[in-house]
Amino acid sequence: MTRADALRDDLLSRIAQRSATVGIIGLGYVGLPLAMTIARAGFTVTGFDIDPSKIVALDAGRSYIEAVHDHVLSAESAAGRFRSTTDFAFLAHCDVIVICVPTPLTRHRDPDLSFIVKTSRQIAATLRAGQLVVLESTTYPGTTDDVVRPILQETGLLSGQDFFLGFSPEREDPGNRDFSTSSIPKVVAGDGEAASAVMHAFYAAAVTTVVPVSSNATAEAVKLTENIFRAVNIALVNELKVVYEAMGIDVWEVIEAAKTKPFGYMPFYPGPGLGGHCIPIDPFYLTWKSREYELPTRFIELAGEINSAMPRHVVGRLAEALDRRAGKALSRSKVLVIGLAYKKNVPDTRESPSLKLIELIEERGGETGYHDPHVAEIPPTREYAFLRGRKSVTLSEDAVKGFDAVLIATDHDDVDYAALARWSPLIVDTRNVFQKRGLSGANIVKA
């Protein structure tokens, strides 16, 4: 038996017995739910994050992620299966290390791998034989093998011989109550047969279904393909919306009728723009990588252009509605934006089109307020720092009547839309939320 075989078998045994210790780096929308899933499967988990405020909250038993309930966090902590820290020296004690850090884009839509690189160097500082290192952060094909592996091998330890390296794309969907981390099929891959075997065993211990693929690059491509599929189809219906508007056709009615076809069609819906970490960002990781092979990605880039143009289209429709319905310019109007989160029923504001809508309205001289039952205050962001600290407006008849128009950007369920229809002189609805609830009126305009 080779040393690599012995290290593999030892780690497989530890995983089977739940004596393997696990480190999760990055305790956000992916990392914290994963940490709870792994802990509930019987492993001892240490969560790592550079934000001390997260550690303070977790130590107090307070979850800042809706997918993780306080009682679950407290139970795993009390059982000794979960702890959190900012001290990355404790990585030395972890048998399995999972990287769940952000992968944003630069202003020029190039991949920003700085978080992955920094985290890989932190792991390398304490890397020892027999450890499994997993990347879950969404990225372009080749990142695990071409970026993470060389950094770890600078230690003199070799992937597949001394340590194991793999990739498993995250598949979180904030606000989705039908699926959890443990019930969503998990795609896994490893750098070599030994790493693949360890990857399969580790995730199979915590999730219902494991889907192995042949290489880390393939697994990385799976995640991009899923998100590109959505981005392209959303762009298609956004473009159809604009065309059908000009024809006097309601795109929402078209989609409702089209989806009755039991084969060959899947409904996607238009909106004010794309939000969340995945759809607005991930496709451009592939467009960037494809340049290395001198191959164009026309569909992806065109979809990005269409989706990125939606906030300006919506503000244009808002200005037109104010002019025609109220005889008032946007520059002299006050607009209440309903929904700051990028999707309904969650507090997640990452890449939210609502932030862009507010910026565009104010660039044209309008005033804005927002209401979101899940976001009491606008958090700090890199692109919209000037909005930080603004607070959600409490909905009341007097408050709503103080605005010239209401713009529905996110269709949260816990908003009194019937009251809005009564109180607001003008409503611009980008989500078809009023028609879905059987509400109509001359003051409601779709956009």
C-alpha positions in Angstrom: 0.0 0.0 0.0 1.4 3.4 -0.9 1.5 6.4 1.4 -1.3 8.1 -0.6 -3.5 5.0 -0.2 -2.9 4.9 3.5 -3.8 8.6 3.9 -6.9 8.1 1.8 -8.1 5.1 3.8 -7.4 6.8 7.1 -9.5 9.8 6.0 -12.3 7.6 4.6 -12.4 5.8 8.0 -12.6 9.1 9.9 -15.4 10.3 7.6 -17.3 7.0 8.1 -16.9 7.2 11.8 -17.7 11.0 11.9 -14.5 11.6 13.7 -13.1 13.8 10.9 -13.1 17.4 11.9 -14.4 19.9 9.3 -13.5 23.6 8.7 -15.8 25.8 6.7 -14.2 29.1 5.5 -16.7 31.9 4.8 -19.9 31.9 6.9 -22.3 33.5 4.5 -25.3 32.3 2.5 -23.4 29.2 1.4 -21.0 28.5 4.2 -23.2 28.8 7.3 -26.0 26.5 5.9 -23.3 24.0 4.8 -21.7 24.1 8.3 -25.1 23.3 9.9 -25.7 20.5 7.5 -22.3 18.9 8.1 -22.7 19.4 11.9 -26.1 17.8 11.9 -24.6 14.8 10.1 -22.5 14.2 13.2 -19.2 15.9 12.3 -17.4 18.5 14.5 -17.4 21.7 12.5 -15.4 24.9 12.9 -16.5 27.9 10.9 -14.0 30.6 9.9 -14.7 34.1 8.8 -12.8 37.4 8.7 -15.8 39.4 9.9 -15.7 39.5 13.8 -19.4 40.6 13.9 -20.5 37.3 12.5 -18.5 35.4 15.1 -20.1 37.5 17.9 -23.6 36.8 16.6 -22.9 33.1 16.2 -21.4 32.8 19.7 -24.6 34.4 21.0 -26.7 31.9 19.1 -28.0 34.4 16.6 -28.1 33.5 12.9 -28.0 36.2 10.3 -29.0 33.8 7.5 -32.7 33.0 7.2 -31.9 29.4 6.0 -30.3 28.7 9.5 -32.7 29.1 12.4 -31.4 30.2 15.8 -32.5 27.0 17.5 -30.6 24.9 15.0 -27.5 27.0 15.5 -27.8 26.8 19.3 -28.4 23.1 19.3 -25.3 22.3 17.2 -23.2 24.7 19.4 -24.5 23.2 22.6 -23.8 19.7 21.3 -20.2 20.7 20.7 -20.5 20.1 17.0 -20.1 23.8 15.9 -17.9 26.7 16.8 -16.7 29.7 14.9 -13.6 31.8 14.9 -11.5 34.4 13.1 -8.3 32.6 13.9 -7.2 30.6 10.9 -4.5 28.8 12.8 -7.2 26.3 13.8 -7.2 25.1 10.2 -4.3 22.9 11.2 -6.8 20.8 13.3 -9.3 20.2 10.4 -9.3 17.0 8.4 -11.6 18.5 5.8 -11.5 22.2 4.8 -14.2 23.7 2.6 -13.8 27.1 0.9 -17.0 29.2 0.6 -15.7 32.7 -0.1 -17.0 35.3 -2.5 -16.0 35.4 -6.2 -17.1 38.9 -7.5 -16.3 40.6 -10.7 -14.1 43.6 -11.2 -15.6 46.8 -12.7 -14.4 45.5 -16.1 -16.3 42.2 -15.5 -13.2 40.2 -15.0 -13.1 37.5 -12.3 -11.8 38.6 -8.9 -10.2 35.6 -7.4 -8.5 37.6 -4.6 -10.6 35.9 -1.9 -9.8 32.4 -3.2 -6.1 33.2 -3.5 -5.9 34.7 0.0 -7.8 31.8 1.5 -5.7 29.2 -0.3 -2.6 30.9 1.2 -4.1 30.8 4.7 -4.8 27.1 4.2 -1.2 26.5 2.9 0.2 28.1 6.1 -1.0 25.1 8.1 -1.5 22.4 5.4 -0.6 18.9 6.5 -0.6 15.4 5.0 -4.0 13.7 4.8 -6.2 16.8 4.6 -9.0 17.3 2.1 -9.4 20.8 0.7 -12.6 21.6 -1.2 -13.5 24.7 -3.2 -17.2 25.5 -3.4 -17.0 29.1 -4.6 -18.3 29.6 -8.1 -15.6 30.2 -10.6 -14.3 29.4 -14.1 -13.2 25.9 -15.2 -9.6 25.4 -14.1 -9.5 27.5 -11.0 -9.2 24.6 -8.5 -6.4 22.9 -10.5 -4.6 26.0 -11.9 -5.0 28.5 -9.0 -5.7 26.6 -5.7 -3.5 23.6 -6.3 -0.2 25.4 -7.1 -0.6 27.6 -4.0 -1.1 24.5 -1.8 1.8 22.7 -3.4 4.2 25.6 -2.6 4.3 23.9 0.8 6.1 20.9 -0.8 3.1 18.7 -0.3 1.6 17.2 -3.5 -2.1 16.9 -4.4 -3.2 13.3 -4.7 -0.1 12.1 -2.8 0.0 14.1 0.4 -3.3 15.9 0.5 -6.6 15.7 -1.5 -8.2 18.5 -3.5 -11.7 18.7 -4.9 -14.5 21.0 -6.2 -18.2 20.9 -5.4 -20.4 23.7 -6.7 -22.7 25.3 -4.2 -26.4 25.2 -5.1 -28.1 27.4 -2.5 -31.4 29.1 -3.3 -32.2 31.6 -0.5 -35.9 31.6 0.4 -36.6 28.2 -1.2 -38.5 26.1 1.4 -38.8 23.1 -0.8 -35.0 22.3 -0.8 -32.3 22.6 1.8 -28.6 22.0 1.6 -29.0 18.4 2.5 -31.7 17.6 -0.1 -30.2 19.3 -3.1 -28.1 16.9 -5.2 -24.4 17.6 -4.8 -22.0 17.5 -7.8 -18.5 16.5 -6.7 -15.1 16.0 -8.3 -11.6 15.4 -7.2 -8.0 15.8 -8.4 -7.4 12.1 -9.1 -9.2 8.9 -8.0 -8.2 9.1 -4.4 -9.5 12.7 -4.0 -12.7 11.7 -5.9 -13.4 8.9 -3.5 -12.9 11.0 -0.5 -15.1 13.8 -1.9 -17.9 11.3 -2.6 -17.6 9.8 0.9 -17.6 13.2 2.6 -20.6 14.7 0.9 -22.6 11.4 0.9 -22.3 11.5 4.7 -24.3 14.8 4.8 -26.5 15.1 1.7 -29.1 12.8 0.1 -27.7 12.5 -3.4 -24.1 12.8 -4.7 -23.4 13.2 -8.4 -19.8 12.5 -9.2 -18.2 13.9 -12.4 -14.8 13.2 -14.0 -12.8 16.3 -13.1 -12.7 19.5 -11.1 -13.0 21.5 -14.3 -16.2 19.6 -15.3 -17.7 20.3 -11.9 -16.8 24.0 -12.2 -18.5 24.1 -15.6 -21.7 22.5 -14.3 -22.3 25.4 -12.0 -21.7 27.9 -14.7 -24.0 26.0 -17.1 -26.8 26.1 -14.6 -26.6 29.8 -14.1 -26.0 30.7 -17.8 -29.1 28.7 -18.7 -31.1 30.9 -16.3 -29.5 34.2 -17.4 -30.1 33.5 -21.1 -33.7 32.6 -20.7 -34.4 35.5 -18.4 -32.9 37.8 -20.9 -35.1 36.3 -23.6 -38.3 37.1 -21.7 -37.0 40.5 -20.8 -36.5 41.2 -24.4 -39.9 39.8 -25.3 -41.4 42.1 -22.6 -40.0 45.2 -24.3 -41.2 44.0 -27.8 -44.6 43.0 -26.6 -45.1 46.3 -24.7 -44.6 48.1 -28.0 -47.3 45.9 -29.6 -49.7 46.3 -26.7 -49.4 42.7 -25.7 -49.1 41.7 -22.0 -46.0 39.4 -21.7 -47.3 38.0 -18.4 -50.5 36.7 -20.1 -48.4 35.3 -22.9 -46.2 33.3 -20.5 -49.2 32.0 -18.5 -50.7 30.7 -21.6 -47.5 29.3 -23.0 -46.7 27.3 -19.9 -49.8 25.2 -20.3 -47.9 23.3 -23.0 -46.9 20.1 -21.3 -43.7 19.6 -23.3 -40.9 21.7 -24.9 -41.5 24.8 -22.8 -40.3 26.1 -19.4 -41.6 29.4 -18.0 -39.2 32.2 -17.1 -40.3 35.6 -16.0 -39.2 39.2 -16.7 -38.2 41.7 -14.0 -36.4 44.9 -13.3 -33.0 43.4 -13.6 -31.0 40.5 -12.2 -29.9 40.1 -8.6 -28.1 37.7 -6.3 -24.6 36.5 -6.5 -25.0 33.9 -9.2 -27.0 35.0 -12.2 -25.6 38.5 -12.8 -22.0 37.4 -12.1 -21.2 33.8 -12.9 -21.8 33.8 -16.7 -19.0 36.3 -17.1 -16.6 33.9 -15.5 -17.0 31.7 -18.6 -16.9 34.7 -21.1 -13.6 35.7 -19.5 -12.1 32.2 -19.7 -13.3 31.7 -23.2 -11.0 34.5 -24.4 -8.0 32.3 -23.6 -9.3 30.0 -26.4 -10.2 32.8 -28.8 -13.8 31.7 -28.8 -16.8 34.1 -28.6 -19.6 33.7 -26.1 -22.3 35.7 -28.0 -25.4 34.4 -26.2 -23.9 35.0 -22.8 -22.7 38.5 -23.5 -25.9 39.5 -25.3 -28.0 38.1 -22.3 -25.9 40.2 -20.0 -26.5 43.3 -22.0 -30.2 42.8 -22.1 -30.5 42.0 -18.4 -28.2 44.9 -17.5 -30.5 47.3 -19.5 -33.6 46.4 -17.6 -33.3 48.9 -14.7 -33.0 51.8 -17.2 -36.0 50.5 -19.1 -38.0 50.4 -15.9 -37.0 53.9 -14.9 -37.9 55.0 -18.4 -41.4 53.5 -18.0 -41.7 55.1 -14.6 -40.8 58.5 -16.0 -43.3 58.0 -18.9 -46.1 57.0 -16.5 -45.5 60.0 -14.2 -45.6 62.3 -17.2 -48.8 60.8 -18.7 -50.7 59.9 -15.6 -49.6 62.7 -13.2 -48.3 65.4 -15.6 -45.1 65.5 -13.5 -41.4 65.0 -14.4 -39.4 62.4 -12.6 -37.0 65.1 -11.6 -39.7 66.6 -9.4 -41.2 63.4 -8.1 -40.8 61.2 -5.0 -40.8 57.5 -5.6 -41.3 54.7 -3.1 -39.5 51.5 -4.1 -41.1 48.3 -2.8 -38.5 45.6 -2.1 -34.8 46.1 -1.7 -33.9 42.4 -1.7 -33.1 40.8 -5.1 -35.8 38.2 -4.7 -39.0 37.8 -2.7 -39.2 36.8 0.9 -35.5 37.0 1.7 -33.2 39.7 3.1 -30.5 39.1 0.5 -29.5 42.4 -1.3 -26.5 41.1 -3.2 -26.5 42.7 -6.7 -30.1 43.7 -6.2 -31.5 45.7 -9.1 -33.4 47.8 -6.6 -30.1 49.5 -5.7 -29.5 50.4 -9.3 -33.1 51.6 -9.7 -32.7 54.0 -6.8 -29.4 55.3 -8.2 -31.0 55.9 -11.6 -34.0 57.7 -10.2 -31.8 60.0 -8.1 -29.5 60.6 -11.1 -32.5 62.0 -12.9 -33.3 64.3 -10.0 -36.0 62.2 -8.3 -36.2 61.5 -4.6 -36.6 57.9 -3.3 -37.6 55.9 -0.3 -37.9 52.2 0.0 -39.9 49.7 2.0 -38.8 46.1 2.6 -40.1 44.0 5.4 -36.9 41.9 5.3 -34.3 44.7 5.0 -34.6 47.4 7.7 -31.5 49.3 6.7 -29.4 49.3 3.5 -26.2 47.5 4.2 -22.8 48.6 3.0 -22.0 47.7 -0.6 -19.0 48.3 -2.9 -20.9 50.0 -5.7 -23.7 51.8 -3.7 -21.8 53.1 -0.7 -23.9 56.4 -0.8 -27.0 54.4 0.1 -25.6 52.8 3.2 -27.7 53.3 6.3 -31.0 54.4 4.6 -33.9 52.9 6.5 -37.1 51.2 5.3 -40.2 53.4 5.3 -43.0 52.1 7.4 -46.1 51.6 5.2 -49.1 53.7 6.2 -51.6 55.7 4.2 -50.0 59.0 5.1 -46.5 57.7 4.2 -47.6 56.3 0.8 -49.5 59.4 -0.1 -46.4 61.3 0.4 -44.9 59.7 -2.7 -45.9 60.5 -6.3 -45.4 56.9 -7.4 -44.8 53.4 -6.0 -42.3 51.2 -7.9 -42.7 47.4 -7.3 -39.2 46.0 -7.6 -39.5 42.9 -5.4 -42.8 41.0 -4.8 -42.5 40.1 -1.1 -45.5 38.2 0.1 -45.9 40.2 3.4 -46.7 43.5 1.8 -50.3 44.8 1.8 -50.7 45.3 -2.0 -54.4 46.0 -1.7 -53.7 49.0 0.6 -51.0 50.2 -1.8 -53.5 50.1 -4.6 -55.9 52.3 -2.6 -53.3 54.7 -1.3 -50.9 55.3 -4.2 -51.9 57.6 -7.1 -49.5 55.7 -9.4 -48.0 52.2 -9.2 -45.4 50.8 -11.6 -45.4 47.1 -11.3 -42.4 45.1 -12.6 -43.4 41.8 -11.1 -47.1 41.5 -12.1 -47.9 41.2 -8.4 -51.2 43.1 -8.6 -52.7 41.0 -11.4 -51.6 37.8 -9.6 -53.7 39.0 -6.6 -56.7 40.0 -8.7 -56.1 43.7 -8.1 -56.5 46.2 -10.8 -57.0 49.9 -11.3 -56.2 52.8 -13.6 -53.3 53.7 -11.3 -51.5 50.5 -11.9 -49.0 50.3 -14.8 -46.9 47.3 -15.8 -43.2 47.7 -16.6 
